[in-house]
Amino acid sequence: MKSTIGLAPVSHLKALNNLFIELTAKNCNQRCKDCYIDFPLTKHVKDFISIDTIKKALDESVKEPLNCIYLTGGEPMTHPDFNSILRLCLKRCNVCIFTNGSSINEKKARFLKRVEDESEYRILFKLSIDHYNEIKSDDIRGRGTYRQTLHAAKCLSKYNFMPIFCVTNFYKEPKSILLKEFGQIFTKLGIDATEDNLVINEYYDKKAPAEISDTKWNSLDCENSRILTSKGIYSCPFLANDHRGRCGSSFLDYSDKTVLESSYCQTCIKNKNAMFAIEFKK
Protein backbone atom coordinates (compact mmCIF):
# COMPACT_ATOMS: atom_id res chain seq x y z
CA MET A 1 0.00 0.00 0.00
CA LYS A 2 1.42 3.38 -1.02
CA SER A 3 1.86 6.10 1.60
CA THR A 4 -0.34 9.18 1.21
CA ILE A 5 1.54 11.32 3.75
CA GLY A 6 3.62 13.18 1.16
CA LEU A 7 0.52 14.10 -0.85
CA ALA A 8 -1.82 14.81 2.03
CA PRO A 9 -2.84 18.39 2.91
CA VAL A 10 -2.18 19.74 6.40
CA SER A 11 -4.66 21.39 8.74
CA HIS A 12 -3.57 23.84 11.46
CA LEU A 13 -5.44 24.66 14.65
CA LYS A 14 -6.60 28.28 14.46
CA ALA A 15 -8.10 28.46 17.95
CA LEU A 16 -9.34 25.88 20.44
CA ASN A 17 -13.02 26.85 20.41
CA ASN A 18 -14.39 23.32 20.77
CA LEU A 19 -13.35 20.67 23.27
CA PHE A 20 -14.70 17.18 22.68
CA ILE A 21 -14.55 14.73 25.58
CA GLU A 22 -14.88 11.05 24.77
CA LEU A 23 -16.68 9.73 27.85
CA THR A 24 -16.46 6.18 26.49
CA ALA A 25 -14.84 4.79 23.37
CA LYS A 26 -16.71 1.49 23.05
CA ASN A 27 -19.76 1.56 25.34
CA CYS A 28 -23.01 1.97 23.43
CA ASN A 29 -26.42 0.32 23.52
CA GLN A 30 -26.77 0.42 19.72
CA ARG A 31 -24.80 -1.09 16.84
CA CYS A 32 -25.48 1.18 13.86
CA LYS A 33 -24.40 0.16 10.37
CA ASP A 34 -23.07 3.61 9.55
CA CYS A 35 -21.04 4.17 12.73
CA TYR A 36 -17.35 4.90 12.21
CA ILE A 37 -16.47 3.17 15.50
CA ASP A 38 -15.52 -0.51 15.41
CA PHE A 39 -17.49 -1.83 18.35
CA PRO A 40 -16.85 -5.19 20.05
CA LEU A 41 -19.59 -7.80 20.09
CA THR A 42 -20.45 -7.15 23.74
CA LYS A 43 -22.37 -4.03 24.69
CA HIS A 44 -20.99 -3.91 28.22
CA VAL A 45 -17.49 -2.50 27.72
CA LYS A 46 -16.44 -0.43 30.74
CA ASP A 47 -13.88 1.97 29.31
CA PHE A 48 -15.19 5.20 30.84
CA ILE A 49 -12.87 8.18 31.17
CA SER A 50 -12.27 9.24 34.77
CA ILE A 51 -13.70 12.48 36.07
CA ASP A 52 -10.23 13.35 37.43
CA THR A 53 -8.83 13.22 33.88
CA ILE A 54 -11.52 15.66 32.77
CA LYS A 55 -10.87 18.01 35.69
CA LYS A 56 -7.16 18.02 34.88
CA ALA A 57 -7.83 18.82 31.22
CA LEU A 58 -10.21 21.66 32.09
CA ASP A 59 -7.59 23.16 34.41
CA GLU A 60 -4.87 22.87 31.76
CA SER A 61 -7.05 24.49 29.07
CA VAL A 62 -8.38 27.29 31.27
CA LYS A 63 -6.92 30.00 29.00
CA GLU A 64 -8.31 28.49 25.79
CA PRO A 65 -11.26 30.39 24.17
CA LEU A 66 -13.81 27.56 24.42
CA ASN A 67 -17.30 28.12 23.03
CA CYS A 68 -18.56 24.63 23.74
CA ILE A 69 -17.65 21.30 25.32
CA TYR A 70 -19.01 18.24 23.52
CA LEU A 71 -19.71 15.01 25.40
CA THR A 72 -19.29 12.10 23.00
CA GLY A 73 -18.84 8.34 22.88
CA GLY A 74 -19.96 5.65 22.17
CA GLU A 75 -23.07 6.68 24.03
CA PRO A 76 -21.91 9.32 26.56
CA MET A 77 -25.02 9.10 28.72
CA THR A 78 -24.03 5.57 29.76
CA HIS A 79 -21.15 7.02 31.80
CA PRO A 80 -21.84 6.36 35.53
CA ASP A 81 -20.68 9.91 36.42
CA PHE A 82 -22.46 11.60 33.52
CA ASN A 83 -24.48 14.06 35.64
CA SER A 84 -21.41 15.17 37.60
CA ILE A 85 -19.37 15.60 34.41
CA LEU A 86 -22.16 17.64 32.82
CA ARG A 87 -22.31 20.01 35.79
CA LEU A 88 -18.52 20.28 35.86
CA CYS A 89 -18.35 21.24 32.18
CA LEU A 90 -21.21 23.73 32.49
CA LYS A 91 -19.06 25.76 34.86
CA ARG A 92 -16.79 26.48 31.90
CA CYS A 93 -18.98 27.02 28.83
CA ASN A 94 -21.89 25.64 26.79
CA VAL A 95 -22.18 21.84 26.63
CA CYS A 96 -23.45 19.76 23.73
CA ILE A 97 -24.43 16.12 24.28
CA PHE A 98 -24.04 13.68 21.36
CA THR A 99 -26.63 10.97 22.06
CA ASN A 100 -28.90 8.44 20.42
CA GLY A 101 -31.63 9.64 22.81
CA SER A 102 -32.26 6.24 24.38
CA SER A 103 -31.75 7.61 27.91
CA ILE A 104 -33.98 10.65 27.46
CA ASN A 105 -37.58 10.59 28.62
CA GLU A 106 -39.67 13.36 30.13
CA LYS A 107 -38.23 12.86 33.61
CA LYS A 108 -34.65 13.05 32.29
CA ALA A 109 -35.45 16.10 30.16
CA ARG A 110 -36.94 17.86 33.19
CA PHE A 111 -33.81 17.06 35.21
CA LEU A 112 -31.53 18.34 32.43
CA LYS A 113 -33.50 21.58 32.30
CA ARG A 114 -33.00 22.03 36.02
CA VAL A 115 -29.26 21.47 35.59
CA GLU A 116 -29.16 24.05 32.80
CA ASP A 117 -31.05 26.56 34.93
CA GLU A 118 -28.35 26.21 37.60
CA SER A 119 -25.74 27.42 35.09
CA GLU A 120 -25.20 30.58 33.06
CA TYR A 121 -24.52 28.39 30.02
CA ARG A 122 -26.67 26.28 27.71
CA ILE A 123 -27.09 22.54 27.21
CA LEU A 124 -27.46 21.52 23.57
CA PHE A 125 -28.28 18.14 22.07
CA LYS A 126 -27.25 16.39 18.89
CA LEU A 127 -29.60 13.46 18.36
CA SER A 128 -28.60 10.68 15.97
CA ILE A 129 -31.22 9.70 13.40
CA ASP A 130 -30.36 8.55 9.90
CA HIS A 131 -33.52 8.70 7.81
CA TYR A 132 -36.96 10.29 7.77
CA ASN A 133 -38.48 6.89 6.99
CA GLU A 134 -38.88 4.71 10.08
CA ILE A 135 -38.11 1.42 8.31
CA LYS A 136 -34.95 2.75 6.64
CA SER A 137 -33.73 4.42 9.83
CA ASP A 138 -34.33 1.32 11.94
CA ASP A 139 -32.55 -0.80 9.33
CA ILE A 140 -29.41 1.24 10.06
CA ARG A 141 -29.73 1.81 13.80
CA GLY A 142 -31.87 -1.05 15.09
CA ARG A 143 -35.54 -1.78 15.57
CA GLY A 144 -37.41 0.85 17.57
CA THR A 145 -34.60 3.43 17.50
CA TYR A 146 -36.48 5.82 15.19
CA ARG A 147 -39.42 6.23 17.57
CA GLN A 148 -37.02 6.35 20.50
CA THR A 149 -35.19 9.33 19.02
CA LEU A 150 -38.38 11.17 18.12
CA HIS A 151 -39.70 10.62 21.66
CA ALA A 152 -36.46 12.07 23.07
CA ALA A 153 -36.77 15.10 20.77
CA LYS A 154 -40.37 15.68 21.86
CA CYS A 155 -39.45 15.44 25.56
CA LEU A 156 -36.55 17.86 25.12
CA SER A 157 -38.64 20.38 23.21
CA LYS A 158 -41.25 20.32 25.99
CA TYR A 159 -38.60 21.81 28.28
CA ASN A 160 -37.50 24.39 25.71
CA PHE A 161 -34.47 22.53 24.41
CA MET A 162 -34.06 22.74 20.64
CA PRO A 163 -32.41 19.44 19.60
CA ILE A 164 -30.30 19.15 16.48
CA PHE A 165 -30.92 16.06 14.36
CA CYS A 166 -27.66 14.55 13.05
CA VAL A 167 -28.20 12.63 9.84
CA THR A 168 -25.51 10.50 8.26
CA ASN A 169 -26.54 10.34 4.61
CA PHE A 170 -26.16 6.57 4.33
CA TYR A 171 -28.52 6.35 1.35
CA LYS A 172 -26.90 9.36 -0.42
CA GLU A 173 -30.14 11.23 -0.97
CA PRO A 174 -30.34 14.87 -2.17
CA LYS A 175 -30.10 17.38 0.67
CA SER A 176 -33.27 19.13 -0.54
CA ILE A 177 -35.33 15.97 0.02
CA LEU A 178 -33.88 15.38 3.48
CA LEU A 179 -34.59 18.99 4.49
CA LYS A 180 -38.16 18.74 3.27
CA GLU A 181 -38.95 15.39 4.90
CA PHE A 182 -37.31 16.18 8.23
CA GLY A 183 -39.05 19.56 8.18
CA GLN A 184 -42.35 17.68 8.14
CA ILE A 185 -41.20 15.58 11.09
CA PHE A 186 -40.36 18.70 13.08
CA THR A 187 -43.83 20.04 12.31
CA LYS A 188 -45.53 16.81 13.46
CA LEU A 189 -43.53 16.92 16.69
CA GLY A 190 -44.56 20.52 17.26
CA ILE A 191 -40.94 21.70 17.15
CA ASP A 192 -40.39 25.16 15.69
CA ALA A 193 -37.14 24.19 13.99
CA THR A 194 -35.07 25.67 11.16
CA GLU A 195 -32.42 24.26 8.83
CA ASP A 196 -29.90 24.83 11.63
CA ASN A 197 -31.61 22.00 13.54
CA LEU A 198 -30.67 19.48 10.87
CA VAL A 199 -27.06 18.49 10.21
CA ILE A 200 -26.53 16.27 7.16
CA ASN A 201 -23.12 14.64 6.98
CA GLU A 202 -21.29 12.47 4.49
CA TYR A 203 -21.31 8.74 5.21
CA TYR A 204 -17.92 7.40 6.25
CA ASP A 205 -17.28 4.19 4.36
CA LYS A 206 -14.84 2.04 6.33
CA LYS A 207 -14.01 0.06 3.20
CA ALA A 208 -13.02 3.09 1.13
CA PRO A 209 -9.26 3.48 0.41
CA ALA A 210 -7.45 6.48 1.87
CA GLU A 211 -6.95 8.20 -1.48
CA ILE A 212 -6.24 11.92 -1.69
CA SER A 213 -8.99 12.98 -4.10
CA ASP A 214 -9.87 16.42 -2.76
CA THR A 215 -7.84 19.10 -0.98
CA LYS A 216 -10.33 21.98 -0.67
CA TRP A 217 -12.73 22.64 2.19
CA ASN A 218 -14.55 25.46 3.98
CA SER A 219 -13.90 24.40 7.57
CA LEU A 220 -12.73 21.29 9.38
CA ASP A 221 -13.20 20.27 13.01
CA CYS A 222 -9.45 19.96 13.49
CA GLU A 223 -9.06 23.67 12.72
CA ASN A 224 -11.00 24.67 15.84
CA SER A 225 -11.23 21.54 17.98
CA ARG A 226 -9.43 18.84 19.90
CA ILE A 227 -10.77 15.74 21.64
CA LEU A 228 -9.81 14.44 25.07
CA THR A 229 -9.80 10.67 25.52
CA SER A 230 -8.53 8.46 28.32
CA LYS A 231 -5.39 7.96 26.19
CA GLY A 232 -4.56 11.60 25.48
CA ILE A 233 -5.37 14.46 23.12
CA TYR A 234 -6.40 13.84 19.50
CA SER A 235 -7.32 16.07 16.58
CA CYS A 236 -10.99 15.11 16.12
CA PRO A 237 -13.62 12.49 17.10
CA PHE A 238 -12.96 10.52 13.91
CA LEU A 239 -9.30 10.11 14.89
CA ALA A 240 -9.83 9.61 18.62
CA ASN A 241 -7.31 7.01 19.84
CA ASP A 242 -5.85 6.73 16.32
CA HIS A 243 -2.09 7.36 16.22
CA ARG A 244 -2.53 9.47 13.07
CA GLY A 245 -4.56 12.00 15.04
CA ARG A 246 -2.59 12.06 18.28
CA CYS A 247 -1.67 15.59 19.37
CA GLY A 248 -0.14 14.99 22.80
CA SER A 249 -0.78 13.82 26.33
CA SER A 250 -2.08 17.09 27.82
CA PHE A 251 -3.30 20.58 26.98
CA LEU A 252 -0.10 22.09 28.36
CA ASP A 253 1.79 21.05 25.24
CA TYR A 254 -0.11 19.71 22.26
CA SER A 255 0.25 19.85 18.48
CA ASP A 256 -1.61 22.36 16.34
CA LYS A 257 -1.03 20.36 13.13
CA THR A 258 -2.97 17.49 11.57
CA VAL A 259 -1.89 15.64 8.42
CA LEU A 260 -5.10 14.80 6.55
CA GLU A 261 -3.90 11.40 5.38
CA SER A 262 -6.72 9.02 6.37
CA SER A 263 -10.02 8.10 4.76
CA TYR A 264 -11.66 9.75 7.78
CA CYS A 265 -10.04 13.02 6.71
CA GLN A 266 -11.26 12.62 3.15
CA THR A 267 -14.81 12.19 4.45
CA CYS A 268 -14.48 15.50 6.32
CA ILE A 269 -13.02 17.25 3.26
CA LYS A 270 -15.83 15.96 1.05
CA ASN A 271 -18.31 17.23 3.62
CA LYS A 272 -16.71 20.70 3.12
CA ASN A 273 -17.80 21.93 6.57
CA ALA A 274 -17.15 20.77 10.14
CA MET A 275 -18.96 17.50 10.83
CA PHE A 276 -19.03 17.51 14.63
CA ALA A 277 -18.86 21.03 16.05
CA ILE A 278 -21.70 23.55 16.09
CA GLU A 279 -21.15 26.85 14.32
CA PHE A 280 -22.12 29.48 16.85
CA LYS A 281 -23.38 32.55 15.04
CA LYS A 282 -22.14 35.87 16.33
Order of alpha helices (4+ residues) and beta strands (2+ residues): beta-beta-alpha-beta-alpha-beta-alpha-beta-alpha-alpha-beta-alpha-beta-beta-beta-beta-beta-alpha
